[in-house]
Amino acid sequence: MSETRYTILASPIGPLVLAGTDGRLACVGFPTGKGAVTPGPDWHRDDAAFADARAQLGAYFAGRLTCFDLALDPRGTPFQLAVWQALTEIPPGETISYGELARRIGRPTASRAVGAANGANPLPIVVPCHRVIGASGALTGFGGGLDTKRFLLALERGQDVAPGEDVAPGEQMTLL
């Protein structure tokens, strides 16, 4: 079995844990919140690991990159994998509701299950679960916290979002 390697990336939302095996990124962990990741006891820190991910995330946070091209290794059920694949098809600068995401994967009555799969996404930011919002346009649960979700959406549209401001489903965002 391959050894899990990890590195820590400084970012505007705090230090992110990047981890995986065989050069394939399996995890992006937030510093706090329900998406917080602590390296496991059998993980080995390797700051040379995931150079592509570090560079692309750096470019994303600098507003120079909107889509990632990385070797990924998401681990989940077939349903979760379908949801996560569909997340990658949401264009940068757009948001959709959980119900719309359920329709896009051919499961129109499964919006709650889609929400659970979205919440279990091991690769936030790279697999853009932050682009999914509530049917009312409200920003809803996010592993890195709602302030982080708001920040990521604002970054993608090149604007600041005031605290408490929500983004409507399908709203086209202006990119840098």
C-alpha positions in Angstrom: 0.0 0.0 0.0 1.2 3.5 -0.8 2.2 5.9 1.8 0.0 9.0 2.5 2.0 12.1 2.1 0.9 15.6 3.0 1.9 19.2 3.0 0.5 22.4 4.4 -0.4 25.3 2.1 -0.7 28.8 3.5 -3.8 30.5 2.0 -6.0 33.5 2.6 -8.5 31.3 4.4 -5.8 29.7 6.6 -3.5 26.7 6.3 -4.8 24.0 4.0 -3.8 20.4 4.4 -3.1 18.7 1.0 -2.8 14.9 1.2 -2.8 11.9 -1.0 -0.8 9.0 -2.3 1.3 8.3 -5.4 1.2 12.0 -6.3 -2.7 12.0 -6.6 -4.5 14.5 -4.4 -7.1 12.8 -2.2 -7.8 15.5 0.4 -7.9 19.3 0.8 -8.5 20.0 4.5 -9.6 23.3 6.1 -7.9 24.7 9.2 -11.2 24.8 11.2 -14.8 23.8 11.0 -16.3 20.4 10.1 -14.0 20.2 7.2 -10.9 20.5 9.3 -8.3 17.8 8.7 -5.5 16.7 11.0 -2.7 14.6 9.5 -3.1 11.0 10.5 -0.4 9.2 12.6 0.8 7.2 9.5 0.9 10.3 7.2 4.3 11.6 6.3 4.9 15.3 5.8 6.6 16.0 2.4 6.6 19.7 1.5 7.8 18.8 -2.0 4.6 16.8 -2.5 1.7 18.2 -4.5 3.8 20.9 -6.2 1.1 21.2 -8.9 -1.7 21.5 -6.4 0.2 24.1 -4.4 0.9 26.2 -7.6 -2.6 25.9 -8.9 -4.2 26.8 -5.6 -1.8 29.7 -5.3 -2.9 30.9 -8.7 -6.6 30.4 -7.8 -6.3 32.5 -4.6 -4.4 35.2 -6.7 -7.4 35.3 -9.1 -5.4 33.9 -12.0 -7.0 30.4 -12.2 -10.6 29.2 -12.2 -10.3 25.5 -13.2 -7.9 23.0 -11.8 -6.0 20.3 -13.8 -4.7 17.9 -11.1 -4.3 14.2 -10.6 -7.1 13.5 -8.1 -8.0 10.4 -6.0 -11.4 11.1 -4.4 -12.7 8.2 -2.4 -16.4 7.7 -2.0 -19.5 5.7 -3.0 -20.6 5.6 -6.6 -23.3 8.2 -5.8 -20.8 10.5 -4.1 -18.4 10.2 -7.0 -21.3 11.1 -9.4 -22.1 14.2 -7.3 -18.5 15.2 -7.1 -18.0 14.8 -10.9 -21.1 17.0 -11.4 -19.6 19.7 -9.1 -16.6 20.0 -11.5 -19.0 20.8 -14.3 -20.4 23.9 -12.6 -18.7 26.8 -14.4 -16.5 29.1 -12.3 -18.5 32.1 -11.3 -21.9 30.3 -11.3 -23.9 28.9 -8.4 -26.6 26.2 -8.5 -29.0 24.8 -5.9 -28.8 21.3 -4.4 -32.0 20.5 -6.2 -30.5 21.6 -9.5 -27.4 19.4 -8.8 -29.7 16.5 -8.1 -31.5 17.0 -11.4 -28.1 17.2 -13.2 -27.1 13.8 -12.0 -30.5 12.3 -12.9 -31.8 12.0 -9.4 -34.3 14.9 -9.1 -35.8 13.8 -5.8 -32.4 13.3 -4.1 -31.5 16.8 -3.1 -30.9 15.9 0.5 -28.6 13.0 -0.5 -26.8 15.3 -2.9 -26.4 17.8 0.0 -24.9 15.0 2.1 -22.5 13.9 -0.7 -21.6 17.6 -1.3 -20.7 17.9 2.4 -18.5 14.8 2.2 -16.5 16.2 -0.6 -12.8 15.4 0.3 -11.5 17.9 -2.2 -13.2 21.3 -1.5 -12.1 24.2 -3.7 -10.6 21.9 -6.3 -13.9 20.1 -6.6 -16.0 23.3 -6.2 -18.7 22.3 -3.7 -18.8 26.0 -2.6 -20.7 26.7 -5.8 -23.8 24.9 -4.5 -26.2 27.0 -2.4 -29.7 26.7 -1.0 -32.8 26.9 -3.2 -33.6 30.3 -1.6 -30.2 31.7 -2.6 -28.9 31.4 1.0 -25.4 30.3 1.6 -25.7 26.9 3.3 -23.4 24.6 5.1 -19.8 24.4 4.1 -16.9 22.4 5.7 -14.7 25.5 5.9 -17.5 27.6 7.3 -19.9 30.1 5.6 -17.3 33.0 5.8 -14.9 30.8 3.7 -17.7 29.9 1.3 -18.6 33.6 0.9 -14.9 34.4 0.4 -14.5 31.8 -2.3 -17.6 32.9 -4.2 -16.4 36.5 -4.0 -13.0 35.6 -5.2 -14.4 33.9 -8.2 -16.5 36.9 -9.2 -13.8 39.4 -8.4 -15.9 41.2 -5.9 -16.2 41.6 -2.1 -19.3 40.0 -0.6 -20.7 41.9 2.5 -21.4 39.7 5.5 -24.8 38.1 5.2 -25.1 38.8 1.5 -26.3 35.7 -0.4 -25.8 34.7 -4.1 -28.9 33.5 -6.0 -28.9 30.2 -7.8 -27.7 30.5 -11.3 -26.4 34.0 -10.8 -23.6 34.7 -13.2 -20.6 36.0 -11.5 -18.0 38.4 -13.0 -14.6 36.8 -13.1 -11.3 38.7 -12.9 
